[in-house]
Amino acid sequence: MDWLSPVVKVRYTLSALVLTPGDDVLVVRAAMPGGLYRLPGIADLEVSDPYELMATVEAQTGLSLAAGRVLAEDIGDPPPPADGDPLRIDRVHLFPRVPHSCRLSLAGGLNHYRWSPVGDLAEHCGEQAPLIEAALKGYANGTSLRLHNGLIVTERRAA
């Protein structure tokens, strides 16, 4: 069975890009002091499941929205074969726009949300900001972007 040892396990983080008509981005924060904001979503899945993402977004925010196409995907460095850690893939799906005045009901350990202008993403979202910015670019251009450790490596037309 040595030929199976180089198989790499994959773990997905799926996030929802929810925008207002003015292109502000919905970001949420967990209940910890000074924590960074992130897109709503779910981490540590063995398969990329947009239906699970939709259910998680509804549970976290109260928004019942349909998941759309993948706007951006960030693939980390593969772990060493002997390490056994999974390959991390972060995907951002497009969700429908909602009114800026839309009220959310947070749950799942989240305690705050904000509608962030694009220019504030780096300040409020830390290392997730490049992925969010790539998703916004993919949305604006009708493309899907692939990143490697936060840097864009390919851009292709969305199907």
N, CA and C atoms as an extended XYZ file, in Angstrom:
477
Properties=species:S:1:pos:R:3:atomname:S:1:resname:S:1:resid:I:1 pbc="F F F"
N         0.795       -1.202        0.000 N   MET     1
C         0.000        0.000        0.000 CA  MET     1
C         0.840        1.270        0.000 C   MET     1
N         2.127        1.179       -0.262 N   ASP     2
C         2.974        2.374       -0.269 CA  ASP     2
C         2.584        3.361       -1.364 C   ASP     2
N         1.966        2.883       -2.419 N   TRP     3
C         1.585        3.790       -3.499 CA  TRP     3
C         0.476        4.746       -3.072 C   TRP     3
N        -0.244        4.476       -1.994 N   LEU     4
C        -1.275        5.383       -1.498 CA  LEU     4
C        -0.711        6.503       -0.620 C   LEU     4
N         0.477        6.344       -0.102 N   SER     5
C         1.018        7.321        0.845 CA  SER     5
C         1.144        8.735        0.289 C   SER     5
N         1.410        8.932       -1.023 N   PRO     6
C         1.522       10.324       -1.484 CA  PRO     6
C         0.181       11.025       -1.711 C   PRO     6
N        -0.945       10.364       -1.461 N   VAL     7
C        -2.243       10.998       -1.644 CA  VAL     7
C        -2.397       12.131       -0.627 C   VAL     7
N        -2.785       13.291       -1.115 N   VAL     8
C        -2.928       14.462       -0.259 CA  VAL     8
C        -4.393       14.634        0.124 C   VAL     8
N        -4.651       14.803        1.405 N   LYS     9
C        -6.003       15.103        1.864 CA  LYS     9
C        -6.274       16.583        1.622 C   LYS     9
N        -7.542       16.903        1.348 N   VAL    10
C        -7.935       18.287        1.085 CA  VAL    10
C        -8.980       18.715        2.099 C   VAL    10
N        -8.864       19.937        2.583 N   ARG    11
C        -9.861       20.553        3.460 CA  ARG    11
C       -10.254       21.890        2.842 C   ARG    11
N       -11.570       22.107        2.740 N   TYR    12
C       -12.098       23.321        2.126 CA  TYR    12
C       -12.616       24.296        3.179 C   TYR    12
N       -12.435       25.568        2.893 N   THR    13
C       -13.126       26.641        3.583 CA  THR    13
C       -13.972       27.325        2.521 C   THR    13
N       -15.279       27.392        2.753 N   LEU    14
C       -16.195       28.014        1.794 CA  LEU    14
C       -16.738       29.292        2.390 C   LEU    14
N       -16.706       30.355        1.604 N   SER    15
C       -17.169       31.659        2.067 CA  SER    15
C       -18.169       32.240        1.091 C   SER    15
N       -19.025       33.127        1.607 N   ALA    16
C       -20.071       33.764        0.805 CA  ALA    16
C       -19.743       35.236        0.587 C   ALA    16
N       -19.732       35.657       -0.663 N   LEU    17
C       -19.578       37.075       -0.974 CA  LEU    17
C       -20.980       37.655       -1.129 C   LEU    17
N       -21.406       38.408       -0.116 N   VAL    18
C       -22.711       39.065       -0.113 CA  VAL    18
C       -22.443       40.563       -0.215 C   VAL    18
N       -23.025       41.197       -1.226 N   LEU    19
C       -22.811       42.622       -1.483 CA  LEU    19
C       -24.116       43.399       -1.353 C   LEU    19
N       -23.969       44.690       -1.078 N   THR    20
C       -25.096       45.608       -1.148 CA  THR    20
C       -25.125       46.188       -2.564 C   THR    20
N       -26.177       46.899       -2.942 N   PRO    21
C       -26.188       47.543       -4.261 CA  PRO    21
C       -25.028       48.526       -4.451 C   PRO    21
N       -24.479       49.059       -3.366 N   GLY    22
C       -23.345       49.982       -3.454 CA  GLY    22
C       -22.001       49.290       -3.386 C   GLY    22
N       -21.964       47.966       -3.483 N   ASP    23
C       -20.756       47.145       -3.460 CA  ASP    23
C       -20.042       47.089       -2.122 C   ASP    23
N       -20.741       47.356       -1.021 N   ASP    24
C       -20.169       47.097        0.295 CA  ASP    24
C       -20.247       45.593        0.536 C   ASP    24
N       -19.259       45.047        1.240 N   VAL    25
C       -19.116       43.606        1.456 CA  VAL    25
C       -19.548       43.251        2.876 C   VAL    25
N       -20.377       42.217        3.011 N   LEU    26
C       -20.753       41.729        4.331 CA  LEU    26
C       -19.582       40.954        4.921 C   LEU    26
N       -19.097       41.410        6.079 N   VAL    27
C       -18.068       40.691        6.817 CA  VAL    27
C       -18.551       40.519        8.254 C   VAL    27
N       -18.143       39.422        8.877 N   VAL    28
C       -18.601       39.075       10.220 CA  VAL    28
C       -17.382       38.842       11.120 C   VAL    28
N       -17.629       38.940       12.428 N   ARG    29
C       -16.538       38.742       13.390 CA  ARG    29
C       -17.015       37.853       14.523 C   ARG    29
N       -16.124       36.965       14.950 N   ALA    30
C       -16.422       36.083       16.081 CA  ALA    30
C       -16.259       36.855       17.387 C   ALA    30
N       -16.809       36.281       18.439 N   ALA    31
C       -16.820       36.919       19.754 CA  ALA    31
C       -15.455       36.826       20.433 C   ALA    31
N       -14.489       37.551       19.905 N   MET    32
C       -13.206       37.660       20.589 CA  MET    32
C       -12.696       39.084       20.430 C   MET    32
N       -12.106       39.627       21.489 N   PRO    33
C       -11.667       41.024       21.438 CA  PRO    33
C       -10.614       41.245       20.352 C   PRO    33
N       -10.791       42.307       19.594 N   GLY    34
C        -9.822       42.671       18.566 CA  GLY    34
C        -9.737       41.719       17.401 C   GLY    34
N       -10.708       40.820       17.271 N   GLY    35
C       -10.678       39.855       16.182 CA  GLY    35
C       -10.908       40.505       14.832 C   GLY    35
N       -10.425       39.842       13.790 N   LEU    36
C       -10.606       40.344       12.435 CA  LEU    36
C       -11.943       39.878       11.869 C   LEU    36
N       -12.428       40.637       10.923 N   TYR    37
C       -13.646       40.270       10.205 CA  TYR    37
C       -13.284       39.300        9.091 C   TYR    37
N       -14.279       38.544        8.656 N   ARG    38
C       -14.127       37.602        7.554 CA  ARG    38
C       -15.465       37.480        6.845 C   ARG    38
N       -15.457       36.834        5.703 N   LEU    39
C       -16.709       36.534        5.024 CA  LEU    39
C       -17.460       35.471        5.807 C   LEU    39
N       -18.798       35.498        5.789 N   PRO    40
C       -19.527       34.403        6.428 CA  PRO    40
C       -19.266       33.104        5.677 C   PRO    40
N       -19.261       32.002        6.415 N   GLY    41
C       -19.028       30.727        5.753 CA  GLY    41
C       -18.674       29.629        6.720 C   GLY    41
N       -18.064       28.590        6.178 N   ILE    42
C       -17.783       27.375        6.938 CA  ILE    42
C       -16.374       26.879        6.592 C   ILE    42
N       -15.697       26.336        7.582 N   ALA    43
C       -14.335       25.841        7.384 CA  ALA    43
C       -14.263       24.348        7.654 C   ALA    43
N       -13.201       23.764        7.160 N   ASP    44
C       -12.819       22.385        7.453 CA  ASP    44
C       -13.799       21.351        6.906 C   ASP    44
N       -14.149       21.494        5.637 N   LEU    45
C       -14.990       20.501        4.959 CA  LEU    45
C       -14.121       19.580        4.111 C   LEU    45
N       -14.503       18.319        4.026 N   GLU    46
C       -13.763       17.381        3.187 CA  GLU    46
C       -14.147       17.506        1.717 C   GLU    46
N       -15.340       18.015        1.453 N   VAL    47
C       -15.784       18.236        0.075 CA  VAL    47
C       -16.319       19.660       -0.042 C   VAL    47
N       -16.223       20.212       -1.229 N   SER    48
C       -16.738       21.555       -1.480 CA  SER    48
C       -18.244       21.448       -1.716 C   SER    48
N       -19.040       21.880       -0.755 N   ASP    49
C       -20.488       21.692       -0.795 CA  ASP    49
C       -21.207       23.034       -0.663 C   ASP    49
N       -21.644       23.634       -1.786 N   PRO    50
C       -22.315       24.936       -1.706 CA  PRO    50
C       -23.630       24.891       -0.926 C   PRO    50
N       -24.285       23.731       -0.867 N   TYR    51
C       -25.533       23.628       -0.098 CA  TYR    51
C       -25.246       23.742        1.399 C   TYR    51
N       -24.157       23.159        1.832 N   GLU    52
C       -23.743       23.295        3.231 CA  GLU    52
C       -23.386       24.758        3.530 C   GLU    52
N       -22.744       25.417        2.560 N   LEU    53
C       -22.423       26.836        2.719 CA  LEU    53
C       -23.697       27.663        2.868 C   LEU    53
N       -24.706       27.400        2.046 N   MET    54
C       -25.969       28.136        2.130 CA  MET    54
C       -26.607       27.953        3.501 C   MET    54
N       -26.621       26.724        4.005 N   ALA    55
C       -27.209       26.448        5.327 CA  ALA    55
C       -26.420       27.150        6.428 C   ALA    55
N       -25.112       27.176        6.302 N   THR    56
C       -24.275       27.834        7.309 CA  THR    56
C       -24.485       29.339        7.297 C   THR    56
N       -24.540       29.931        6.114 N   VAL    57
C       -24.767       31.378        6.021 CA  VAL    57
C       -26.121       31.738        6.630 C   VAL    57
N       -27.139       30.922        6.365 N   GLU    58
C       -28.448       31.187        6.951 CA  GLU    58
C       -28.392       31.062        8.479 C   GLU    58
N       -27.712       30.049        8.987 N   ALA    59
C       -27.607       29.872       10.437 CA  ALA    59
C       -26.803       31.006       11.084 C   ALA    59
N       -25.749       31.480       10.398 N   GLN    60
C       -24.896       32.522       10.960 CA  GLN    60
C       -25.518       33.911       10.900 C   GLN    60
N       -26.272       34.189        9.824 N   THR    61
C       -26.722       35.565        9.581 CA  THR    61
C       -28.237       35.729        9.491 C   THR    61
N       -28.968       34.646        9.302 N   GLY    62
C       -30.403       34.732        9.089 CA  GLY    62
C       -30.775       34.986        7.642 C   GLY    62
N       -29.785       35.103        6.752 N   LEU    63
C       -30.043       35.347        5.331 CA  LEU    63
C       -30.202       34.025        4.596 C   LEU    63
N       -31.343       33.825        3.968 N   SER    64
C       -31.595       32.627        3.182 CA  SER    64
C       -31.350       32.972        1.717 C   SER    64
N       -30.150       32.660        1.245 N   LEU    65
C       -29.724       33.043       -0.096 CA  LEU    65
C       -29.133       31.848       -0.821 C   LEU    65
N       -29.188       31.881       -2.147 N   ALA    66
C       -28.627       30.800       -2.954 CA  ALA    66
C       -27.159       31.063       -3.271 C   ALA    66
N       -26.360       30.013       -3.192 N   ALA    67
C       -24.944       30.115       -3.557 CA  ALA    67
C       -24.811       30.094       -5.069 C   ALA    67
N       -23.970       30.960       -5.578 N   GLY    68
C       -23.696       31.018       -7.010 CA  GLY    68
C       -22.319       30.455       -7.328 C   GLY    68
N       -21.772       30.935       -8.423 N   ARG    69
C       -20.505       30.392       -8.926 CA  ARG    69
C       -19.326       30.734       -8.009 C   ARG    69
N       -18.248       29.991       -8.187 N   VAL    70
C       -17.010       30.250       -7.453 CA  VAL    70
C       -16.333       31.449       -8.111 C   VAL    70
N       -16.099       32.490       -7.322 N   LEU    71
C       -15.451       33.698       -7.822 CA  LEU    71
C       -13.937       33.641       -7.681 C   LEU    71
N       -13.478       33.036       -6.596 N   ALA    72
C       -12.036       32.962       -6.345 CA  ALA    72
C       -11.740       31.749       -5.487 C   ALA    72
N       -10.531       31.235       -5.680 N   GLU    73
C       -10.087       30.050       -4.946 CA  GLU    73
C        -8.613       30.253       -4.604 C   GLU    73
N        -8.281       30.094       -3.330 N   ASP    74
C        -6.891       30.241       -2.876 CA  ASP    74
C        -6.398       28.882       -2.401 C   ASP    74
N        -5.356       28.403       -3.047 N   ILE    75
C        -4.788       27.099       -2.712 CA  ILE    75
C        -3.453       27.327       -2.020 C   ILE    75
N        -3.320       26.763       -0.831 N   GLY    76
C        -2.081       26.890       -0.088 CA  GLY    76
C        -1.026       25.931       -0.606 C   GLY    76
N         0.165       26.017       -0.037 N   ASP    77
C         1.224       25.076       -0.389 CA  ASP    77
C         0.835       23.681        0.072 C   ASP    77
N         1.119       22.667       -0.749 N   PRO    78
C         0.811       21.309       -0.294 CA  PRO    78
C         1.706       20.935        0.881 C   PRO    78
N         1.156       20.218        1.836 N   PRO    79
C         1.973       19.800        2.976 CA  PRO    79
C         2.974       18.729        2.547 C   PRO    79
N         4.059       18.569        3.287 N   PRO    80
C         4.988       17.475        2.962 CA  PRO    80
C         4.243       16.137        3.041 C   PRO    80
N         4.565       15.190        2.153 N   PRO    81
C         3.828       13.923        2.124 CA  PRO    81
C         3.809       13.190        3.467 C   PRO    81
N         4.880       13.276        4.222 N   ALA    82
C         4.944       12.558        5.494 CA  ALA    82
C         4.199       13.287        6.608 C   ALA    82
N         3.861       14.543        6.391 N   ASP    83
C         3.249       15.371        7.431 CA  ASP    83
C         1.831       14.937        7.763 C   ASP    83
N         1.043       14.621        6.745 N   GLY    84
C        -0.332       14.191        6.961 CA  GLY    84
C        -1.329       15.327        7.089 C   GLY    84
N        -0.866       16.583        7.113 N   ASP    85
C        -1.792       17.719        7.156 CA  ASP    85
C        -2.507       17.839        5.816 C   ASP    85
N        -3.745       18.315        5.822 N   PRO    86
C        -4.469       18.442        4.555 CA  PRO    86
C        -4.045       19.686        3.770 C   PRO    86
N        -4.243       19.608        2.461 N   LEU    87
C        -4.085       20.762        1.590 CA  LEU    87
C        -5.267       21.681        1.853 C   LEU    87
N        -5.036       22.976        2.046 N   ARG    88
C        -6.096       23.930        2.342 CA  ARG    88
C        -6.519       24.652        1.058 C   ARG    88
N        -7.819       24.633        0.793 N   ILE    89
C        -8.377       25.363       -0.350 CA  ILE    89
C        -9.504       26.243        0.176 C   ILE    89
N        -9.384       27.541       -0.063 N   ASP    90
C       -10.407       28.509        0.338 CA  ASP    90
C       -11.154       28.951       -0.913 C   ASP    90
N       -12.488       28.783       -0.903 N   ARG    91
C       -13.316       29.176       -2.047 CA  ARG    91
C       -14.323       30.234       -1.623 C   ARG    91
N       -14.527       31.191       -2.525 N   VAL    92
C       -15.529       32.235       -2.307 CA  VAL    92
C       -16.593       32.098       -3.377 C   VAL    92
N       -17.845       31.916       -2.922 N   HIS    93
C       -18.995       31.806       -3.825 CA  HIS    93
C       -19.744       33.130       -3.863 C   HIS    93
N       -20.289       33.443       -5.019 N   LEU    94
C       -21.138       34.614       -5.184 CA  LEU    94
C       -22.516       34.331       -4.605 C   LEU    94
N       -23.040       35.267       -3.816 N   PHE    95
C       -24.397       35.200       -3.279 CA  PHE    95
C       -25.157       36.426       -3.794 C   PHE    95
N       -26.491       36.402       -3.790 N   PRO    96
C       -27.256       37.550       -4.274 CA  PRO    96
C       -27.004       38.807       -3.439 C   PRO    96
N       -27.216       39.953       -4.091 N   ARG    97
C       -27.104       41.241       -3.383 CA  ARG    97
C       -28.275       41.390       -2.413 C   ARG    97
N       -28.032       42.134       -1.345 N   VAL    98
C       -29.087       42.424       -0.376 CA  VAL    98
C       -29.090       43.923       -0.102 C   VAL    98
N       -30.221       44.484        0.331 N   PRO    99
C       -30.266       45.913        0.645 CA  PRO    99
C       -29.325       46.253        1.789 C   PRO    99
N       -28.745       47.432        1.727 N   HIS   100
C       -27.822       47.883        2.776 CA  HIS   100
C       -28.517       47.923        4.135 C   HIS   100
N       -29.803       48.176        4.139 N   SER   101
C       -30.569       48.267        5.395 CA  SER   101
C       -30.984       46.904        5.930 C   SER   101
N       -30.578       45.833        5.257 N   CYS   102
C       -30.960       44.480        5.645 CA  CYS   102
C       -30.452       44.177        7.056 C   CYS   102
N       -31.350       43.720        7.917 N   ARG   103
C       -30.983       43.354        9.297 CA  ARG   103
C       -30.578       41.893        9.344 C   ARG   103
N       -29.517       41.617       10.064 N   LEU   104
C       -29.046       40.259       10.216 CA  LEU   104
C       -29.251       39.812       11.653 C   LEU   104
N       -29.406       38.508       11.834 N   SER   105
C       -29.474       37.938       13.181 CA  SER   105
C       -28.300       36.972       13.307 C   SER   105
N       -27.276       37.389       14.029 N   LEU   106
C       -26.042       36.619       14.113 CA  LEU   106
C       -26.157       35.464       15.097 C   LEU   106
N       -25.502       34.367       14.752 N   ALA   107
C       -25.450       33.169       15.603 CA  ALA   107
C       -24.153       32.433       15.283 C   ALA   107
N       -23.957       31.298       15.890 N   GLY   108
C       -22.786       30.481       15.584 CA  GLY   108
C       -21.479       31.083       16.058 C   GLY   108
N       -21.507       31.781       17.192 N   GLY   109
C       -20.287       32.365       17.727 CA  GLY   109
C       -19.930       33.716       17.145 C   GLY   109
N       -20.761       34.243       16.262 N   LEU   110
C       -20.508       35.568       15.682 CA  LEU   110
C       -21.175       36.625       16.548 C   LEU   110
N       -20.491       37.761       16.732 N   ASN   111
C       -21.090       38.794       17.563 CA  ASN   111
C       -21.187       40.154       16.881 C   ASN   111
N       -20.619       40.299       15.694 N   HIS   112
C       -20.685       41.603       15.033 CA  HIS   112
C       -20.567       41.424       13.526 C   HIS   112
N       -21.218       42.304       12.793 N   TYR   113
C       -21.065       42.338       11.346 CA  TYR   113
C       -20.948       43.784       10.910 C   TYR   113
N       -20.454       43.981        9.712 N   ARG   114
C       -20.375       45.318        9.124 CA  ARG   114
C       -20.464       45.183        7.610 C   ARG   114
N       -20.903       46.251        7.005 N   TRP   115
C       -20.901       46.341        5.549 CA  TRP   115
C       -19.651       47.139        5.207 C   TRP   115
N       -18.627       46.474        4.757 N   SER   116
C       -17.316       47.085        4.570 CA  SER   116
C       -17.131       47.583        3.146 C   SER   116
N       -16.761       48.861        3.001 N   PRO   117
C       -16.363       49.332        1.669 CA  PRO   117
C       -15.093       48.596        1.229 C   PRO   117
N       -14.914       48.453       -0.061 N   VAL   118
C       -13.777       47.719       -0.594 CA  VAL   118
C       -12.453       48.273       -0.047 C   VAL   118
N       -12.334       49.570        0.091 N   GLY   119
C       -11.102       50.185        0.567 CA  GLY   119
C       -10.749       49.858        2.006 C   GLY   119
N       -11.707       49.345        2.785 N   ASP   120
C       -11.447       49.020        4.194 CA  ASP   120
C       -11.144       47.545        4.437 C   ASP   120
N       -11.154       46.729        3.399 N   LEU   121
C       -10.986       45.289        3.588 CA  LEU   121
C        -9.643       44.929        4.206 C   LEU   121
N        -8.559       45.521        3.729 N   ALA   122
C        -7.229       45.185        4.261 CA  ALA   122
C        -7.145       45.491        5.747 C   ALA   122
N        -7.728       46.593        6.163 N   GLU   123
C        -7.684       46.991        7.568 CA  GLU   123
C        -8.511       46.062        8.453 C   GLU   123
N        -9.673       45.656        7.992 N   HIS   124
C       -10.590       44.899        8.837 CA  HIS   124
C       -10.514       43.381        8.657 C   HIS   124
N       -10.008       42.902        7.514 N   CYS   125
C       -10.060       41.465        7.230 CA  CYS   125
C        -8.696       40.783        7.211 C   CYS   125
N        -7.638       41.510        7.390 N   GLY   126
C        -6.311       40.909        7.488 CA  GLY   126
C        -5.950       40.054        6.297 C   GLY   126
N        -5.512       38.816        6.571 N   GLU   127
C        -5.001       37.955        5.504 CA  GLU   127
C        -6.081       37.442        4.564 C   GLU   127
N        -7.367       37.579        4.907 N   GLN   128
C        -8.427       37.158        3.984 CA  GLN   128
C        -8.718       38.244        2.937 C   GLN   128
N        -8.203       39.461        3.143 N   ALA   129
C        -8.478       40.571        2.225 CA  ALA   129
C        -8.088       40.272        0.772 C   ALA   129
N        -6.901       39.699        0.474 N   PRO   130
C        -6.583       39.429       -0.938 CA  PRO   130
C        -7.575       38.480       -1.606 C   PRO   130
N        -8.061       37.491       -0.878 N   LEU   131
C        -9.040       36.565       -1.438 CA  LEU   131
C       -10.364       37.285       -1.706 C   LEU   131
N       -10.793       38.142       -0.789 N   ILE   132
C       -12.033       38.894       -0.991 CA  ILE   132
C       -11.883       39.837       -2.186 C   ILE   132
N       -10.745       40.517       -2.279 N   GLU   133
C       -10.505       41.433       -3.402 CA  GLU   133
C       -10.464       40.677       -4.727 C   GLU   133
N        -9.887       39.474       -4.736 N   ALA   134
C        -9.878       38.655       -5.950 CA  ALA   134
C       -11.300       38.239       -6.322 C   ALA   134
N       -12.114       37.897       -5.328 N   ALA   135
C       -13.512       37.530       -5.597 CA  ALA   135
C       -14.263       38.717       -6.194 C   ALA   135
N       -14.018       39.901       -5.676 N   LEU   136
C       -14.656       41.100       -6.227 CA  LEU   136
C       -14.210       41.348       -7.672 C   LEU   136
N       -12.943       41.128       -7.938 N   LYS   137
C       -12.433       41.276       -9.313 CA  LYS   137
C       -13.093       40.249      -10.228 C   LYS   137
N       -13.205       39.004       -9.761 N   GLY   138
C       -13.858       37.962      -10.557 CA  GLY   138
C       -15.308       38.297      -10.850 C   GLY   138
N       -15.983       38.866       -9.847 N   TYR   139
C       -17.375       39.264      -10.038 CA  TYR   139
C       -17.483       40.378      -11.079 C   TYR   139
N       -16.622       41.379      -10.970 N   ALA   140
C       -16.667       42.524      -11.890 CA  ALA   140
C       -16.317       42.128      -13.320 C   ALA   140
N       -15.391       41.161      -13.480 N   ASN   141
C       -14.906       40.782      -14.812 CA  ASN   141
C       -15.594       39.558      -15.401 C   ASN   141
N       -16.479       38.913      -14.630 N   GLY   142
C       -17.107       37.687      -15.118 CA  GLY   142
C       -16.120       36.536      -15.208 C   GLY   142
N       -15.144       36.533      -14.288 N   THR   143
C       -14.115       35.499      -14.302 CA  THR   143
C       -14.081       34.764      -12.968 C   THR   143
N       -13.271       33.731      -12.927 N   SER   144
C       -12.982       33.003      -11.695 CA  SER   144
C       -11.471       33.020      -11.537 C   SER   144
N       -10.991       33.452      -10.379 N   LEU   145
C        -9.560       33.594      -10.169 CA  LEU   145
C        -9.039       32.496       -9.262 C   LEU   145
N        -7.856       32.020       -9.569 N   ARG   146
C        -7.181       31.052       -8.708 CA  ARG   146
C        -5.954       31.743       -8.128 C   ARG   146
N        -5.841       31.640       -6.811 N   LEU   147
C        -4.713       32.219       -6.108 CA  LEU   147
C        -3.861       31.113       -5.502 C   LEU   147
N        -2.612       31.440       -5.269 N   HIS   148
C        -1.715       30.551       -4.540 CA  HIS   148
C        -1.126       31.379       -3.404 C   HIS   148
N        -1.504       31.025       -2.184 N   ASN   149
C        -1.068       31.770       -0.995 CA  ASN   149
C        -1.353       33.266       -1.116 C   ASN   149
N        -2.531       33.617       -1.622 N   GLY   150
C        -2.967       35.006       -1.680 CA  GLY   150
C        -2.559       35.773       -2.929 C   GLY   150
N        -1.818       35.156       -3.841 N   LEU   151
C        -1.388       35.823       -5.076 CA  LEU   151
C        -2.086       35.193       -6.266 C   LEU   151
N        -2.644       36.026       -7.150 N   ILE   152
C        -3.368       35.528       -8.318 CA  ILE   152
C        -2.410       34.838       -9.275 C   ILE   152
N        -2.756       33.607       -9.668 N   VAL   153
C        -1.928       32.876      -10.627 CA  VAL   153
C        -2.670       32.623      -11.935 C   VAL   153
N        -3.992       32.485      -11.919 N   THR   154
C        -4.763       32.330      -13.148 CA  THR   154
C        -6.094       33.039      -13.024 C   THR   154
N        -6.605       33.434      -14.184 N   GLU   155
C        -7.947       34.033      -14.264 CA  GLU   155
C        -8.599       33.463      -15.518 C   GLU   155
N        -9.791       32.890      -15.335 N   ARG   156
C       -10.462       32.298      -16.484 CA  ARG   156
C       -11.916       32.752      -16.520 C   ARG   156
N       -12.482       32.759      -17.705 N   ARG   157
C       -13.879       33.146      -17.878 CA  ARG   157
C       -14.768       32.187      -17.108 C   ARG   157
N       -15.752       32.726      -16.438 N   ALA   158
C       -16.697       31.889      -15.687 CA  ALA   158
C       -17.558       31.103      -16.665 C   ALA   158
N       -17.906       29.899      -16.272 N   ALA   159
C       -18.723       29.047      -17.132 CA  ALA   159
C       -20.172       29.459      -17.087 C   ALA   159
